[in-house]
Amino acid sequence: MSTTRTLTPHLQLYGDVTYNANADGTFEVTSIIGGNDKTAAQDSAIIAGWVGETKLGFSTNWLVLSANCTAGA
């Protein structure tokens, strides 16, 4: 799924999102998220703060069980 979507006032979702099903019924979701007015460390802290929260999705809601952030170019 290719899209640009605002996730918070500071972060946007860019490009493709991949969904990989795990054997336990959970999914690993990989996406490119970035913001223009925050540092990579600030963006990572926001995303890490999503753990335990339910986020609205396009066709379903997502419970965030864990988050891993890698700063990109």
All heavy atoms as a GROMACS GRO file, in nm:
protein
  534
    1MET      N    1   0.085  -0.116   0.000
    1MET     CA    2   0.000   0.000   0.000
    1MET      C    3   0.090   0.123   0.000
    1MET      O    4   0.172   0.140   0.088
    1MET     CB    5  -0.087  -0.005   0.126
    1MET     CG    6  -0.162   0.120   0.154
    1MET     SD    7  -0.242   0.121   0.316
    1MET     CE    8  -0.322  -0.035   0.320
    2SER      N    9   0.080   0.207  -0.098
    2SER     CA   10   0.157   0.331  -0.102
    2SER      C   11   0.067   0.446  -0.063
    2SER      O   12  -0.044   0.458  -0.114
    2SER     CB   13   0.212   0.354  -0.242
    2SER     OG   14   0.310   0.261  -0.272
    3THR      N   15   0.117   0.529   0.025
    3THR     CA   16   0.035   0.639   0.073
    3THR      C   17   0.123   0.742   0.143
    3THR      O   18   0.235   0.712   0.181
    3THR     CB   19  -0.073   0.588   0.170
    3THR    OG1   20  -0.160   0.694   0.202
    3THR    CG2   21  -0.013   0.532   0.297
    4THR      N   22   0.073   0.860   0.160
    4THR     CA   23   0.128   0.957   0.253
    4THR      C   24   0.012   0.995   0.343
    4THR      O   25  -0.093   1.035   0.297
    4THR     CB   26   0.181   1.083   0.181
    4THR    OG1   27   0.286   1.044   0.093
    4THR    CG2   28   0.234   1.185   0.279
    5ARG      N   29   0.031   0.975   0.471
    5ARG     CA   30  -0.079   0.995   0.566
    5ARG      C   31  -0.023   1.058   0.693
    5ARG      O   32   0.081   1.015   0.743
    5ARG     CB   33  -0.141   0.860   0.599
    5ARG     CG   34  -0.252   0.868   0.698
    5ARG     CD   35  -0.316   0.732   0.717
    5ARG     NE   36  -0.410   0.739   0.826
    5ARG     CZ   37  -0.425   0.647   0.918
    5ARG    NH1   38  -0.356   0.538   0.914
    5ARG    NH2   39  -0.512   0.663   1.014
    6THR      N   40  -0.089   1.158   0.746
    6THR     CA   41  -0.048   1.220   0.870
    6THR      C   42  -0.087   1.130   0.986
    6THR      O   43  -0.203   1.093   1.000
    6THR     CB   44  -0.111   1.359   0.886
    6THR    OG1   45  -0.068   1.440   0.776
    6THR    CG2   46  -0.070   1.424   1.017
    7LEU      N   47   0.011   1.093   1.069
    7LEU     CA   48  -0.013   1.006   1.184
    7LEU      C   49  -0.033   1.087   1.311
    7LEU      O   50  -0.111   1.050   1.397
    7LEU     CB   51   0.104   0.911   1.202
    7LEU     CG   52   0.134   0.819   1.083
    7LEU    CD1   53   0.262   0.741   1.107
    7LEU    CD2   54   0.018   0.724   1.059
    8THR      N   55   0.042   1.192   1.327
    8THR     CA   56   0.031   1.284   1.439
    8THR      C   57   0.056   1.422   1.379
    8THR      O   58   0.091   1.433   1.262
    8THR     CB   59   0.138   1.256   1.548
    8THR    OG1   60   0.265   1.295   1.498
    8THR    CG2   61   0.140   1.110   1.590
    9PRO      N   62   0.043   1.527   1.457
    9PRO     CA   63   0.075   1.660   1.400
    9PRO      C   64   0.219   1.671   1.350
    9PRO      O   65   0.249   1.756   1.270
    9PRO     CB   66   0.052   1.754   1.518
    9PRO     CG   67  -0.046   1.684   1.604
    9PRO     CD   68  -0.012   1.536   1.591
   10HIS      N   69   0.309   1.583   1.395
   10HIS     CA   70   0.450   1.594   1.359
   10HIS      C   71   0.501   1.482   1.268
   10HIS      O   72   0.608   1.494   1.211
   10HIS     CB   73   0.536   1.595   1.486
   10HIS     CG   74   0.497   1.702   1.581
   10HIS    ND1   75   0.523   1.836   1.558
   10HIS    CD2   76   0.431   1.698   1.697
   10HIS    CE1   77   0.475   1.907   1.658
   10HIS    NE2   78   0.420   1.826   1.744
   11LEU      N   79   0.429   1.371   1.258
   11LEU     CA   80   0.480   1.256   1.184
   11LEU      C   81   0.389   1.221   1.068
   11LEU      O   82   0.267   1.230   1.078
   11LEU     CB   83   0.491   1.133   1.276
   11LEU     CG   84   0.589   1.143   1.391
   11LEU    CD1   85   0.578   1.020   1.480
   11LEU    CD2   86   0.730   1.156   1.338
   12GLN      N   87   0.450   1.179   0.957
   12GLN     CA   88   0.373   1.132   0.842
   12GLN      C   89   0.425   0.997   0.799
   12GLN      O   90   0.542   0.965   0.816
   12GLN     CB   91   0.385   1.230   0.725
   12GLN     CG   92   0.310   1.359   0.747
   12GLN     CD   93   0.302   1.440   0.620
   12GLN    OE1   94   0.376   1.418   0.526
   12GLN    NE2   95   0.210   1.535   0.618
   13LEU      N   96   0.336   0.918   0.744
   13LEU     CA   97   0.369   0.787   0.688
   13LEU      C   98   0.400   0.807   0.541
   13LEU      O   99   0.323   0.869   0.469
   13LEU     CB  100   0.249   0.694   0.706
   13LEU     CG  101   0.254   0.556   0.644
   13LEU    CD1  102   0.361   0.472   0.711
   13LEU    CD2  103   0.119   0.489   0.655
   14TYR      N  104   0.514   0.756   0.495
   14TYR     CA  105   0.557   0.774   0.357
   14TYR      C  106   0.574   0.638   0.289
   14TYR      O  107   0.631   0.547   0.346
   14TYR     CB  108   0.692   0.846   0.350
   14TYR     CG  109   0.689   0.986   0.402
   14TYR    CD1  110   0.730   1.015   0.530
   14TYR    CD2  111   0.645   1.090   0.322
   14TYR    CE1  112   0.727   1.145   0.579
   14TYR    CE2  113   0.642   1.220   0.368
   14TYR     CZ  114   0.684   1.247   0.497
   14TYR     OH  115   0.681   1.375   0.543
   15GLY      N  116   0.528   0.628   0.165
   15GLY     CA  117   0.560   0.512   0.082
   15GLY      C  118   0.489   0.385   0.120
   15GLY      O  119   0.379   0.386   0.174
   16ASP      N  120   0.556   0.274   0.093
   16ASP     CA  121   0.497   0.143   0.111
   16ASP      C  122   0.496   0.100   0.257
   16ASP      O  123   0.584   0.134   0.334
   16ASP     CB  124   0.575   0.038   0.032
   16ASP     CG  125   0.559   0.055  -0.118
   16ASP    OD1  126   0.454   0.109  -0.160
   16ASP    OD2  127   0.649   0.016  -0.192
   17VAL      N  128   0.394   0.023   0.292
   17VAL     CA  129   0.383  -0.041   0.422
   17VAL      C  130   0.380  -0.191   0.396
   17VAL      O  131   0.306  -0.237   0.310
   17VAL     CB  132   0.255   0.003   0.495
   17VAL    CG1  133   0.242  -0.069   0.629
   17VAL    CG2  134   0.252   0.153   0.514
   18THR      N  135   0.462  -0.266   0.467
   18THR     CA  136   0.459  -0.412   0.451
   18THR      C  137   0.400  -0.475   0.576
   18THR      O  138   0.423  -0.428   0.688
   18THR     CB  139   0.599  -0.471   0.425
   18THR    OG1  140   0.684  -0.439   0.535
   18THR    CG2  141   0.660  -0.417   0.297
   19TYR      N  142   0.322  -0.579   0.556
   19TYR     CA  143   0.256  -0.653   0.663
   19TYR      C  144   0.300  -0.799   0.651
   19TYR      O  145   0.277  -0.861   0.548
   19TYR     CB  146   0.105  -0.646   0.649
   19TYR     CG  147   0.049  -0.506   0.646
   19TYR    CD1  148   0.035  -0.438   0.526
   19TYR    CD2  149   0.011  -0.442   0.763
   19TYR    CE1  150  -0.016  -0.309   0.522
   19TYR    CE2  151  -0.041  -0.314   0.760
   19TYR     CZ  152  -0.054  -0.247   0.639
   19TYR     OH  153  -0.104  -0.120   0.637
   20ASN      N  154   0.361  -0.853   0.755
   20ASN     CA  155   0.400  -0.993   0.756
   20ASN      C  156   0.331  -1.062   0.873
   20ASN      O  157   0.347  -1.021   0.988
   20ASN     CB  158   0.552  -1.008   0.770
   20ASN     CG  159   0.624  -0.954   0.649
   20ASN    OD1  160   0.592  -0.990   0.537
   20ASN    ND2  161   0.720  -0.865   0.670
   21ALA      N  162   0.254  -1.167   0.843
   21ALA     CA  163   0.182  -1.240   0.946
   21ALA      C  164   0.278  -1.328   1.025
   21ALA      O  165   0.365  -1.394   0.968
   21ALA     CB  166   0.073  -1.325   0.883
   22ASN      N  167   0.264  -1.328   1.156
   22ASN     CA  168   0.340  -1.416   1.244
   22ASN      C  169   0.255  -1.537   1.278
   22ASN      O  170   0.132  -1.532   1.270
   22ASN     CB  171   0.380  -1.342   1.372
   22ASN     CG  172   0.470  -1.223   1.344
   22ASN    OD1  173   0.562  -1.232   1.266
   22ASN    ND2  174   0.441  -1.111   1.408
   23ALA      N  175   0.318  -1.645   1.321
   23ALA     CA  176   0.248  -1.769   1.354
   23ALA      C  177   0.149  -1.751   1.470
   23ALA      O  178   0.051  -1.825   1.479
   23ALA     CB  179   0.349  -1.878   1.388
   24ASP      N  180   0.173  -1.652   1.556
   24ASP     CA  181   0.085  -1.633   1.672
   24ASP      C  182  -0.035  -1.543   1.644
   24ASP      O  183  -0.107  -1.504   1.734
   24ASP     CB  184   0.165  -1.578   1.791
   24ASP     CG  185   0.224  -1.440   1.766
   24ASP    OD1  186   0.205  -1.383   1.655
   24ASP    OD2  187   0.291  -1.389   1.857
   25GLY      N  188  -0.057  -1.507   1.517
   25GLY     CA  189  -0.172  -1.424   1.481
   25GLY      C  190  -0.145  -1.275   1.484
   25GLY      O  191  -0.232  -1.196   1.452
   26THR      N  192  -0.024  -1.235   1.523
   26THR     CA  193   0.013  -1.094   1.518
   26THR      C  194   0.076  -1.065   1.383
   26THR      O  195   0.102  -1.156   1.305
   26THR     CB  196   0.112  -1.059   1.631
   26THR    OG1  197   0.232  -1.134   1.614
   26THR    CG2  198   0.053  -1.086   1.769
   27PHE      N  199   0.100  -0.938   1.356
   27PHE     CA  200   0.163  -0.896   1.231
   27PHE      C  201   0.284  -0.810   1.262
   27PHE      O  202   0.283  -0.732   1.357
   27PHE     CB  203   0.066  -0.812   1.145
   27PHE     CG  204  -0.044  -0.891   1.086
   27PHE    CD1  205  -0.159  -0.918   1.158
   27PHE    CD2  206  -0.035  -0.939   0.956
   27PHE    CE1  207  -0.262  -0.992   1.104
   27PHE    CE2  208  -0.138  -1.012   0.900
   27PHE     CZ  209  -0.251  -1.038   0.974
   28GLU      N  210   0.385  -0.822   1.179
   28GLU     CA  211   0.497  -0.728   1.181
   28GLU      C  212   0.470  -0.629   1.070
   28GLU      O  213   0.456  -0.666   0.953
   28GLU     CB  214   0.629  -0.799   1.156
   28GLU     CG  215   0.746  -0.705   1.160
   28GLU     CD  216   0.878  -0.778   1.143
   28GLU    OE1  217   0.893  -0.889   1.196
   28GLU    OE2  218   0.966  -0.721   1.075
   29VAL      N  219   0.458  -0.502   1.106
   29VAL     CA  220   0.428  -0.396   1.010
   29VAL      C  221   0.551  -0.307   0.999
   29VAL      O  222   0.602  -0.258   1.099
   29VAL     CB  223   0.305  -0.313   1.056
   29VAL    CG1  224   0.274  -0.204   0.956
   29VAL    CG2  225   0.185  -0.403   1.079
   30THR      N  226   0.599  -0.288   0.878
   30THR     CA  227   0.715  -0.205   0.854
   30THR      C  228   0.674  -0.088   0.766
   30THR      O  229   0.609  -0.107   0.663
   30THR     CB  230   0.827  -0.285   0.786
   30THR    OG1  231   0.858  -0.398   0.867
   30THR    CG2  232   0.951  -0.201   0.766
   31SER      N  233   0.710   0.032   0.807
   31SER     CA  234   0.676   0.150   0.730
   31SER      C  235   0.783   0.256   0.748
   31SER      O  236   0.865   0.248   0.838
   31SER     CB  237   0.540   0.206   0.773
   31SER     OG  238   0.542   0.240   0.910
   32ILE      N  239   0.780   0.355   0.661
   32ILE     CA  240   0.870   0.470   0.670
   32ILE      C  241   0.790   0.586   0.726
   32ILE      O  242   0.689   0.626   0.669
   32ILE     CB  243   0.928   0.506   0.532
   32ILE    CG1  244   1.009   0.388   0.478
   32ILE    CG2  245   1.014   0.632   0.542
   32ILE    CD1  246   1.053   0.407   0.334
   33ILE      N  247   0.834   0.635   0.840
   33ILE     CA  248   0.765   0.744   0.909
   33ILE      C  249   0.867   0.854   0.931
   33ILE      O  250   0.981   0.827   0.968
   33ILE     CB  251   0.708   0.697   1.044
   33ILE    CG1  252   0.604   0.587   1.021
   33ILE    CG2  253   0.648   0.813   1.121
   33ILE    CD1  254   0.553   0.523   1.147
   34GLY      N  255   0.827   0.977   0.911
   34GLY     CA  256   0.920   1.087   0.935
   34GLY      C  257   0.849   1.217   0.963
   34GLY      O  258   0.729   1.229   0.943
   35GLY      N  259   0.924   1.310   1.011
   35GLY     CA  260   0.870   1.442   1.041
   35GLY      C  261   0.971   1.548   1.004
   35GLY      O  262   1.092   1.521   0.998
   36ASN      N  263   0.924   1.667   0.979
   36ASN     CA  264   1.012   1.775   0.937
   36ASN      C  265   1.056   1.865   1.051
   36ASN      O  266   1.155   1.934   1.039
   36ASN     CB  267   0.943   1.860   0.830
   36ASN     CG  268   0.921   1.783   0.703
   36ASN    OD1  269   1.002   1.700   0.667
   36ASN    ND2  270   0.811   1.810   0.636
   37ASP      N  271   0.982   1.866   1.161
   37ASP     CA  272   1.013   1.962   1.266
   37ASP      C  273   1.068   1.898   1.392
   37ASP      O  274   1.078   1.962   1.495
   37ASP     CB  275   0.889   2.046   1.298
   37ASP     CG  276   0.773   1.963   1.349
   37ASP    OD1  277   0.774   1.839   1.330
   37ASP    OD2  278   0.680   2.021   1.407
   38LYS      N  279   1.106   1.770   1.386
   38LYS     CA  280   1.160   1.699   1.501
   38LYS      C  281   1.290   1.628   1.460
   38LYS      O  282   1.311   1.598   1.344
   38LYS     CB  283   1.062   1.592   1.552
   38LYS     CG  284   0.927   1.644   1.591
   38LYS     CD  285   0.926   1.681   1.736
   38LYS     CE  286   0.786   1.723   1.776
   38LYS     NZ  287   0.786   1.839   1.861
   39THR      N  288   1.373   1.600   1.557
   39THR     CA  289   1.493   1.522   1.530
   39THR      C  290   1.456   1.374   1.521
   39THR      O  291   1.347   1.333   1.561
   39THR     CB  292   1.596   1.540   1.643
   39THR    OG1  293   1.542   1.482   1.763
   39THR    CG2  294   1.631   1.686   1.666
   40ALA      N  295   1.549   1.293   1.470
   40ALA     CA  296   1.525   1.148   1.464
   40ALA      C  297   1.501   1.092   1.604
   40ALA      O  298   1.416   1.006   1.624
   40ALA     CB  299   1.644   1.078   1.398
   41ALA      N  300   1.573   1.141   1.702
   41ALA     CA  301   1.554   1.094   1.840
   41ALA      C  302   1.415   1.130   1.892
   41ALA      O  303   1.352   1.049   1.961
   41ALA     CB  304   1.661   1.153   1.931
   42GLN      N  305   1.367   1.249   1.860
   42GLN     CA  306   1.233   1.288   1.902
   42GLN      C  307   1.126   1.204   1.833
   42GLN      O  308   1.030   1.161   1.896
   42GLN     CB  309   1.211   1.438   1.875
   42GLN     CG  310   1.292   1.527   1.965
   42GLN     CD  311   1.289   1.673   1.921
   42GLN    OE1  312   1.295   1.703   1.801
   42GLN    NE2  313   1.278   1.763   2.017
   43ASP      N  314   1.144   1.181   1.701
   43ASP     CA  315   1.050   1.094   1.629
   43ASP      C  316   1.048   0.954   1.690
   43ASP      O  317   0.942   0.895   1.711
   43ASP     CB  318   1.087   1.084   1.481
   43ASP     CG  319   1.056   1.210   1.402
   43ASP    OD1  320   0.979   1.294   1.451
   43ASP    OD2  321   1.110   1.222   1.290
   44SER      N  322   1.166   0.900   1.721
   44SER     CA  323   1.175   0.766   1.780
   44SER      C  324   1.103   0.761   1.914
   44SER      O  325   1.036   0.663   1.945
   44SER     CB  326   1.322   0.726   1.798
   44SER     OG  327   1.383   0.708   1.674
   45ALA      N  328   1.118   0.864   1.995
   45ALA     CA  329   1.051   0.868   2.125
   45ALA      C  330   0.899   0.870   2.110
   45ALA      O  331   0.827   0.804   2.186
   45ALA     CB  332   1.099   0.989   2.205
   46ILE      N  333   0.849   0.944   2.012
   46ILE     CA  334   0.705   0.948   1.987
   46ILE      C  335   0.655   0.810   1.948
   46ILE      O  336   0.555   0.760   2.002
   46ILE     CB  337   0.670   1.052   1.878
   46ILE    CG1  338   0.697   1.194   1.929
   46ILE    CG2  339   0.526   1.036   1.832
   46ILE    CD1  340   0.694   1.300   1.821
   47ILE      N  341   0.725   0.746   1.855
   47ILE     CA  342   0.684   0.614   1.807
   47ILE      C  343   0.694   0.510   1.919
   47ILE      O  344   0.604   0.428   1.936
   47ILE     CB  345   0.766   0.574   1.683
   47ILE    CG1  346   0.732   0.670   1.568
   47ILE    CG2  347   0.739   0.429   1.644
   47ILE    CD1  348   0.829   0.665   1.453
   48ALA      N  349   0.800   0.514   1.997
   48ALA     CA  350   0.814   0.421   2.109
   48ALA      C  351   0.701   0.439   2.210
   48ALA      O  352   0.657   0.344   2.273
   48ALA     CB  353   0.950   0.440   2.176
   49GLY      N  354   0.649   0.561   2.220
   49GLY     CA  355   0.537   0.589   2.309
   49GLY      C  356   0.406   0.526   2.266
   49GLY      O  357   0.310   0.522   2.342
   50TRP      N  358   0.400   0.476   2.142
   50TRP     CA  359   0.279   0.411   2.093
   50TRP      C  360   0.260   0.271   2.149
   50TRP      O  361   0.151   0.215   2.141
   50TRP     CB  362   0.281   0.401   1.940
   50TRP     CG  363   0.275   0.531   1.869
   50TRP    CD1  364   0.247   0.654   1.922
   50TRP    CD2  365   0.298   0.553   1.730
   50TRP    NE1  366   0.253   0.750   1.824
   50TRP    CE2  367   0.284   0.691   1.706
   50TRP    CE3  368   0.332   0.469   1.625
   50TRP    CZ2  369   0.299   0.745   1.579
   50TRP    CZ3  370   0.348   0.523   1.500
   50TRP    CH2  371   0.332   0.661   1.478
   51VAL      N  372   0.365   0.211   2.205
   51VAL     CA  373   0.355   0.075   2.258
   51VAL      C  374   0.244   0.071   2.364
   51VAL      O  375   0.240   0.153   2.455
   51VAL     CB  376   0.489   0.027   2.315
   51VAL    CG1  377   0.475  -0.109   2.382
   51VAL    CG2  378   0.594   0.022   2.205
   52GLY      N  379   0.153  -0.024   2.348
   52GLY     CA  380   0.040  -0.038   2.439
   52GLY      C  381  -0.083   0.039   2.394
   52GLY      O  382  -0.190   0.026   2.453
   53GLU      N  383  -0.071   0.122   2.292
   53GLU     CA  384  -0.183   0.200   2.241
   53GLU      C  385  -0.248   0.132   2.121
   53GLU      O  386  -0.185   0.053   2.052
   53GLU     CB  387  -0.137   0.339   2.197
   53GLU     CG  388  -0.087   0.426   2.309
   53GLU     CD  389  -0.051   0.566   2.261
   53GLU    OE1  390  -0.066   0.597   2.141
   53GLU    OE2  391  -0.005   0.645   2.345
   54THR      N  392  -0.372   0.164   2.097
   54THR     CA  393  -0.442   0.119   1.977
   54THR      C  394  -0.446   0.236   1.880
   54THR      O  395  -0.488   0.346   1.915
   54THR     CB  396  -0.585   0.073   2.010
   54THR    OG1  397  -0.578  -0.036   2.102
   54THR    CG2  398  -0.659   0.029   1.885
   55LYS      N  399  -0.398   0.212   1.758
   55LYS     CA  400  -0.394   0.315   1.655
   55LYS      C  401  -0.499   0.283   1.549
   55LYS      O  402  -0.519   0.168   1.512
   55LYS     CB  403  -0.256   0.321   1.589
   55LYS     CG  404  -0.146   0.364   1.684
   55LYS     CD  405  -0.173   0.505   1.730
   55LYS     CE  406  -0.068   0.557   1.824
   55LYS     NZ  407  -0.104   0.689   1.876
   56LEU      N  408  -0.565   0.387   1.500
   56LEU     CA  409  -0.665   0.370   1.396
   56LEU      C  410  -0.598   0.334   1.265
   56LEU      O  411  -0.498   0.395   1.228
   56LEU     CB  412  -0.747   0.498   1.379
   56LEU     CG  413  -0.826   0.544   1.502
   56LEU    CD1  414  -0.897   0.676   1.472
   56LEU    CD2  415  -0.926   0.438   1.544
   57GLY      N  416  -0.652   0.237   1.195
   57GLY     CA  417  -0.599   0.197   1.066
   57GLY      C  418  -0.698   0.227   0.956
   57GLY      O  419  -0.806   0.280   0.981
   58PHE      N  420  -0.661   0.192   0.832
   58PHE     CA  421  -0.750   0.217   0.718
   58PHE      C  422  -0.874   0.129   0.724
   58PHE      O  423  -0.984   0.174   0.701
   58PHE     CB  424  -0.675   0.193   0.586
   58PHE     CG  425  -0.566   0.293   0.561
   58PHE    CD1  426  -0.434   0.254   0.562
   58PHE    CD2  427  -0.596   0.426   0.537
   58PHE    CE1  428  -0.333   0.346   0.538
   58PHE    CE2  429  -0.496   0.518   0.514
   58PHE     CZ  430  -0.364   0.478   0.514
   59SER      N  431  -0.854   0.001   0.754
   59SER     CA  432  -0.970  -0.090   0.758
   59SER      C  433  -0.979  -0.165   0.890
   59SER      O  434  -1.075  -0.237   0.913
   59SER     CB  435  -0.961  -0.191   0.643
   59SER     OG  436  -0.842  -0.266   0.653
   60THR      N  437  -0.881  -0.150   0.976
   60THR     CA  438  -0.882  -0.213   1.107
   60THR      C  439  -0.796  -0.131   1.202
   60THR      O  440  -0.714  -0.051   1.158
   60THR     CB  441  -0.831  -0.359   1.099
   60THR    OG1  442  -0.854  -0.424   1.224
   60THR    CG2  443  -0.684  -0.365   1.066
   61ASN      N  444  -0.816  -0.146   1.329
   61ASN     CA  445  -0.732  -0.078   1.427
   61ASN      C  446  -0.616  -0.169   1.465
   61ASN      O  447  -0.625  -0.291   1.455
   61ASN     CB  448  -0.813  -0.041   1.551
   61ASN     CG  449  -0.919   0.062   1.518
   61ASN    OD1  450  -0.906   0.138   1.423
   61ASN    ND2  451  -1.025   0.065   1.596
   62TRP      N  452  -0.505  -0.109   1.509
   62TRP     CA  453  -0.384  -0.183   1.542
   62TRP      C  454  -0.344  -0.158   1.685
   62TRP      O  455  -0.331  -0.043   1.727
   62TRP     CB  456  -0.269  -0.138   1.451
   62TRP     CG  457  -0.292  -0.170   1.308
   62TRP    CD1  458  -0.354  -0.091   1.215
   62TRP    CD2  459  -0.254  -0.290   1.240
   62TRP    NE1  460  -0.358  -0.154   1.094
   62TRP    CE2  461  -0.297  -0.278   1.106
   62TRP    CE3  462  -0.190  -0.407   1.280
   62TRP    CZ2  463  -0.275  -0.377   1.012
   62TRP    CZ3  464  -0.168  -0.505   1.185
   62TRP    CH2  465  -0.211  -0.490   1.054
   63LEU      N  466  -0.324  -0.265   1.762
   63LEU     CA  467  -0.267  -0.256   1.895
   63LEU      C  468  -0.116  -0.266   1.878
   63LEU      O  469  -0.066  -0.364   1.824
   63LEU     CB  470  -0.318  -0.368   1.986
   63LEU     CG  471  -0.248  -0.379   2.122
   63LEU    CD1  472  -0.266  -0.251   2.204
   63LEU    CD2  473  -0.299  -0.501   2.198
   64VAL      N  474  -0.042  -0.167   1.923
   64VAL     CA  475   0.103  -0.164   1.908
   64VAL      C  476   0.165  -0.240   2.025
   64VAL      O  477   0.155  -0.198   2.140
   64VAL     CB  478   0.157  -0.020   1.903
   64VAL    CG1  479   0.309  -0.019   1.888
   64VAL    CG2  480   0.090   0.058   1.791
   65LEU      N  481   0.225  -0.356   1.994
   65LEU     CA  482   0.288  -0.439   2.096
   65LEU      C  483   0.434  -0.404   2.119
   65LEU      O  484   0.488  -0.419   2.228
   65LEU     CB  485   0.277  -0.587   2.059
   65LEU     CG  486   0.134  -0.641   2.047
   65LEU    CD1  487   0.136  -0.785   2.001
   65LEU    CD2  488   0.061  -0.629   2.180
   66SER      N  489   0.501  -0.356   2.014
   66SER     CA  490   0.640  -0.315   2.026
   66SER      C  491   0.672  -0.219   1.913
   66SER      O  492   0.598  -0.212   1.815
   66SER     CB  493   0.734  -0.435   2.023
   66SER     OG  494   0.728  -0.500   1.897
   67ALA      N  495   0.781  -0.146   1.926
   67ALA     CA  496   0.824  -0.052   1.823
   67ALA      C  497   0.976  -0.052   1.817
   67ALA      O  498   1.043  -0.063   1.919
   67ALA     CB  499   0.772   0.088   1.853
   68ASN      N  500   1.028  -0.043   1.697
   68ASN     CA  501   1.172  -0.036   1.675
   68ASN      C  502   1.196   0.072   1.570
   68ASN      O  503   1.138   0.068   1.462
   68ASN     CB  504   1.224  -0.172   1.626
   68ASN     CG  505   1.373  -0.172   1.604
   68ASN    OD1  506   1.441  -0.074   1.630
   68ASN    ND2  507   1.424  -0.282   1.555
   69CYS      N  508   1.279   0.167   1.602
   69CYS     CA  509   1.304   0.279   1.511
   69CYS      C  510   1.449   0.282   1.468
   69CYS      O  511   1.540   0.266   1.551
   69CYS     CB  512   1.269   0.411   1.579
   69CYS     SG  513   1.099   0.420   1.633
   70THR      N  514   1.471   0.306   1.340
   70THR     CA  515   1.604   0.321   1.285
   70THR      C  516   1.607   0.452   1.208
   70THR      O  517   1.525   0.472   1.118
   70THR     CB  518   1.637   0.204   1.189
   70THR    OG1  519   1.623   0.082   1.260
   70THR    CG2  520   1.778   0.217   1.136
   71ALA      N  521   1.698   0.540   1.243
   71ALA     CA  522   1.708   0.668   1.174
   71ALA      C  523   1.758   0.647   1.033
   71ALA      O  524   1.849   0.570   1.009
   71ALA     CB  525   1.801   0.762   1.250
   72GLY      N  526   1.693   0.713   0.938
   72GLY     CA  527   1.734   0.704   0.799
   72GLY      C  528   1.779   0.837   0.746
   72GLY      O  529   1.784   0.936   0.820
   73ALA      N  530   1.809   0.839   0.621
   73ALA     CA  531   1.856   0.963   0.558
   73ALA      C  532   1.740   1.050   0.519
   73ALA      O  533   1.632   1.009   0.496
   73ALA     CB  534   1.937   0.928   0.434
   0.00000   0.00000   0.00000
